[in-house]
Amino acid sequence: MGTWGAGNLDSDAALDVVDEDSRVLFDRIAELLASEEATQFDEDDHAELFVRFEALFALDAHRMINWWTCPTPADAEAAKAQFLPRWAAYFDEGSGASEAFTVERRAVIEATFDRFIAGCTKRHTTPDAA
């Protein structure tokens, strides 16, 4: 194991922890995306999915995500394409939300998926992205 700097992330052991945490986070996001309840705004899986996305983005901002374990951009795009219509159908049926809120929430969901897709794309187009 090597240490090459004084920073908290400047060692092989620290990067092993980042790698393991990244795998756990990506695996949990994948599980949630496969859950029907994740598309249902009033279920815990829906809230958890978007909290996990935000955790991913926050950790990435601090170089604490290893994108090597992320899905391919095509898989991330497919997840978005599958999620949005299921979310819209459920949301439209039972939310009772105003049209303005519905439009705003959909925009937030789309932007979240787009950020996720961009991270996955960065990894799959940049050989040393980690």
N, C-alpha and C positions, 0 to 999 in steps of 0.2 A: 504494500500500500504506500502511496506517495502523498506527500504534502508539498505544495508548491507556493503557498502564500499564507499570509496571516489571516485571511478572511475566513468566515464561518463555512464557506462553501469551497474552499481551496484545498480539498484533499479527496483522494479516491474514496475514502470511507463516507465522506459527506455526500458525494455524488451517488454512491450506492444507496443512501437513504432517499435522496431525491428520486432516483430511479424506482425504488420500491413504492414510494408514496404515489408516484405518477401512475404506475401500473394499477394500483388499487383504485385510484380516482378514475382512470379511463375504464377499468372494468365495471365500476359502479355506474358510471354514466351509460355504458352499454346495456347493463341490466335494466336500468330505468327506461332507456329508450325502447326496450323490448316489452315493457310493461304497458298494458292497456290503460292502467290507472294514471300513468304519467301524462296522458293527454286529457285527463279529466281535472279541470281546474280546482275542483273541491276535494281532491284526494291528496294524501300526503306525498305520494310519489311525484306528483306534479311539482309541488313546492320543493321537494328534495332535488329533483332534476335540475332546476334552475339555480338552486343554492350550490350544487356541485359544479355547474358551469361557472358561476361567479367565483367559486374557490379556485377553479382551474385558472381563470384569467388573472386573479390576484396573485396566485403563486407564480404564474408565468411572468408577471411584471417584475418579480424579484428573482428571476432566473432559477426558479425552483420547480420547473416542470421539465421532464424529459419527454419531448415530443416523439421520440423514437418508438414509443409504445402506442401512439394514437392510431385511430383508424385511417384508412386511405381517404383522400378527399372525395372519391366517388362514394364510398360508404357513408361518409358524413353528409354528403349531398342527398343520398338516398334516405337517410334517417330524417332529414328535414322534410323531404318530399312526402314521406309517409306520415310524419307527425302532424304537419299543418292541417291537412284535411280532417284527420280524426279529431284534432283539437277543435277546429271550427265547428264540426258537426255537434260535438258534445257541448261546446260553449254556447252555441246558438240555441240549443234545446233547453238549457236549464239555467243559464246564468242570470237572466233578467237584467243584464247590464245594458247601459245605453250604447247606441251605435258608436258614439265617440270613444267610449272606453274600449269597446271591442276592437276598433281600428287601432287605438293606441297600444293595447295589449298585444295584438298580432304583430305590430311593428317591433315591439320589444322582443318578442319571441323570434321573429325573423332575424333581427340584428344579433341576437345571442347565437343562433345557429350559424350566422355568417362569420362571427368571430371564431367560433369553433372550427368551421371549415377553413378559415384563413390560417389558423394554427396548424391544422393537419396538412394544408397545402405547403406551408413553410417547411415542414419536416420532409415532405415527399419531393420537394424541388430543390432543397438545399442539403447536400450530403452531410454537412457538419452541424446541422441544426439540432440542438439538444436542449 
